[in-house]
Amino acid sequence: MVAEAETAQQASERLVDIANEAGGEDNITVVVVRIKEDTRKGLWGWLKGLLGW
């Protein structure tokens, strides 16, 4: 899926494709963020828990 995309551009295009397949007609906006893993707790640990990683 999107997490396996090699570039932000590929991930963005895939997200737009998914939105279009789900019935999006116009004004689709996507934001792609790559987060490097950090061994410290805090925001990264919270995100991992939230996203089930």
N, C-alpha and C positions, 0 to 999 in steps of 0.2 A: 504494500500500500504506500502511503505517503512517506512513512518513516524510512523506507528503504531507498528513497530517491537519492541520487548521487549529488544533485545540485538543488539550490533553492528554486531555480527556474523550473526544474522538473517537478518538484513538489508543488509549486504554485499551479502549474498547468494541470496536474492531477486533481488538485482540490477544485479548480474551476470545472473540470470534467465531471467530477462527482456532483457538484452543485447543479450543473446543467442536467445531468441524468435524473436528479431528484426533482426537477421541474423548475429550476431557476430560470427566469426569463431575461432579466437584465440586471444591471448594477450589482454584479457579483464582485465582492472584494475579498481577497485572502491576504493573510499575513503569515509569513513563514519565519520562524525563529529557530536557530540552532543553538542549543545549550550544551556547552562542554561539560562533561561530568566533573563534579567537584567532590572530593572525598569529605569535605566539611559538611556538617548538617546545616540546616537553615532553609533558604528558599529552594535549593535544589532538592533536598530531602522531602520538602513539602510537595513540590511538583511531582516527584517520582511517586509519592503516595497517592496524590490526587489522580494521576494518570494511570496508576496501576503498573508502573514499571518495576 
